[in-house]
């Protein structure tokens, strides 16, 4: 006979109805390492996104006004605007890279703290808890779960 888990209204919490912001708040509350510099990192990400929108508009203006305009090719407009576009692209690349590295470093710090707290908790468990489970099961599960979180932070959260 198989055991079926039943779930009553008293057993459930509001996690399935919470929005993304509430989930992020709970995650940050549980992992204080994520709070360090979060406003600066979000600002960097927003600036990077705005730059990604501004560069195509700048290139469009170069083509429409400086190359294909009514007066034909206007080197006095095209060359300085191209330099501005190049500086914007290089600055955007540096900003996006710094944001990515900062996010990865913060995520790795948070995962490290999570590993330390989890293994500390495992070591504080009673001997009976360890003898009831198979050898290495707790450590393997914690390691697997933390590695899944690491993959998410490195690939899913960035995208």
Secondary structure, DSSP 8 states (H G I E B T S, - for coil): --------TTT--GGGT--HHHHHHHHHHH-GGGGTTHHHHHHHHHHHHHHHHHHHHHHHHIIIIIISSTT---HHHHHHHHHHHHHHHHHHHHHHHHHHHHHHHHHHHHHHHHHHHHHHHHHHS-HHHHHHS-TTHHHHHHHHHHHHHHHIIIIITT-
